[in-house]
């Protein structure tokens, strides 16, 4: 199945179950990060959009536990970078309709919570097709180890995601049911 067909199929499924289970257990993520011995680090999150799993409570709790939070900004030439953000700071809506920090403080997260359109047993991630995360990770991953955690619903798992040389493999995947 082509990536575009998988996206279409999963988007319909995700939209259907979104209101029933749009949150993850915050303690599940925090316990996972503690087991990985990740404390007081910079976490790159995302602002949920288009029926993505809502991680705002997780980010809020991490901030209360002294993690530094950052969100992505889409920049010129379809590049993405992460900028410091706190829950008491405003956000601006970008051209895609996604809230972004107004901060000018670029940061380099050690942990990324990455939204998924789909995933498979090999930790391949299917996104929206823009390549923003793959380009960011290709650029930053060479100079720094980043823990890449995909976040999505269990129904987004497929048998095989078609990949190419630009696709970055995730380290872990967390759904409402399981940690891979």
C-alpha positions in Angstrom: 0.0 0.0 0.0 1.3 3.5 -0.8 2.0 6.1 1.9 -0.9 8.3 0.6 -3.4 5.4 0.9 -2.2 4.5 4.4 -2.5 8.2 5.5 -6.1 8.4 4.1 -7.1 5.1 5.8 -5.6 6.0 9.2 -6.8 9.5 9.2 -10.4 8.3 9.0 -9.8 5.8 11.8 -8.1 8.4 14.0 -10.9 10.9 13.5 -13.5 8.2 14.5 -11.9 7.4 17.8 -10.5 10.8 18.7 -13.2 11.9 21.1 -13.2 8.6 22.9 -9.5 8.4 23.7 -7.6 11.5 22.7 -5.3 11.5 25.7 -2.4 9.4 27.0 -1.8 8.5 30.6 0.6 11.3 31.8 2.1 9.0 34.4 3.0 6.4 31.6 5.2 9.0 29.8 6.8 10.3 33.0 7.5 6.8 34.3 9.0 5.9 30.9 11.3 9.0 30.9 12.3 8.2 34.5 13.2 4.6 33.5 15.3 6.1 30.7 17.0 8.3 33.4 15.8 11.4 31.6 15.3 14.2 34.1 15.4 18.0 33.8 15.9 17.7 30.0 14.5 19.7 27.1 11.5 18.0 25.7 10.3 18.8 22.2 6.5 18.3 22.0 3.8 19.3 19.5 0.6 21.1 19.7 -2.1 18.6 18.8 -3.7 19.2 15.4 -5.9 17.3 13.0 -7.0 14.6 15.5 -3.5 13.9 16.8 -3.3 12.4 20.3 -3.4 15.3 22.8 -0.1 15.6 24.8 -0.7 19.0 26.4 -1.4 17.5 29.8 1.8 15.5 29.5 3.8 18.6 28.6 2.2 20.6 31.4 3.1 18.0 33.9 6.6 17.7 32.6 7.1 21.4 32.9 5.9 21.2 36.5 8.6 18.6 37.1 11.3 21.0 35.8 11.5 19.7 32.2 12.0 22.5 29.7 9.3 22.4 27.0 9.7 23.4 23.4 7.4 23.3 20.4 8.3 23.3 16.7 8.1 26.2 14.3 7.9 25.9 10.6 10.4 28.3 9.0 11.5 29.3 5.5 12.3 26.6 3.0 10.1 24.1 4.9 12.6 23.8 7.7 11.6 23.2 11.3 13.3 24.1 14.5 12.2 23.9 18.2 11.7 27.0 20.4 11.4 27.3 24.1 7.8 27.5 25.3 5.9 27.6 28.6 2.2 27.2 29.3 2.1 30.9 30.5 3.3 32.1 27.1 1.0 32.8 24.1 1.1 31.0 20.8 0.6 32.2 17.2 -1.2 30.2 14.5 1.1 29.3 11.5 0.1 29.0 7.8 -0.9 25.3 8.4 -3.3 26.3 11.2 -0.9 24.9 14.0 -0.1 26.9 17.1 3.6 27.8 17.4 5.6 29.6 20.1 6.4 33.3 19.7 9.7 32.8 21.4 12.9 33.5 19.6 14.9 31.1 21.9 15.8 28.2 19.7 16.5 25.0 21.7 17.8 21.6 20.9 15.5 18.9 22.6 17.1 15.8 24.0 13.7 14.1 23.8 11.1 14.5 21.0 7.5 13.5 21.3 6.6 13.1 17.6 3.1 12.8 16.3 2.3 9.8 14.0 0.0 9.2 11.1 1.1 5.6 11.2 3.8 3.2 12.5 4.9 -0.4 12.2 6.9 -3.0 14.2 10.2 -1.8 12.8 9.6 1.7 14.4 9.1 3.3 11.0 6.9 6.5 11.2 4.5 7.8 8.7 3.8 11.5 9.0 1.8 13.9 6.9 4.3 13.7 4.0 6.1 17.1 4.5 9.3 15.6 5.8 9.7 18.2 8.6 10.7 15.8 11.3 12.9 13.7 9.0 14.8 16.8 7.9 15.1 18.1 11.4 16.4 14.8 12.8 18.8 14.2 9.9 20.3 17.7 10.6 20.3 17.5 14.4 20.7 13.8 14.9 24.1 13.7 13.5 25.5 16.1 16.0 23.5 15.0 19.1 21.6 12.0 20.4 17.9 12.6 20.4 15.5 10.2 22.0 12.7 9.9 19.3 9.4 8.8 20.7 6.4 8.5 18.4 3.0 9.2 19.9 -0.2 7.9 18.5 -3.2 5.7 18.9 -2.8 1.9 18.7 -5.1 1.8 15.7 -2.5 3.6 13.7 -0.2 0.6 13.6 0.1 -1.1 10.2 2.0 -4.1 9.1 4.5 -2.2 7.0 5.3 1.4 6.3 7.0 2.0 3.0 10.3 3.8 3.6 13.1 5.5 1.7 16.6 6.7 2.7 15.2 10.0 4.2 12.9 8.4 6.7 14.2 8.4 10.3 13.4 5.4 12.5 12.0 6.1 16.0 13.5 4.8 19.2 10.1 4.1 20.9 6.4 4.5 20.2 3.8 5.2 22.9 0.1 4.6 22.4 -2.8 4.6 24.7 -2.4 0.8 25.1 1.3 0.1 24.9 4.9 1.3 24.9 7.0 -0.2 22.0 
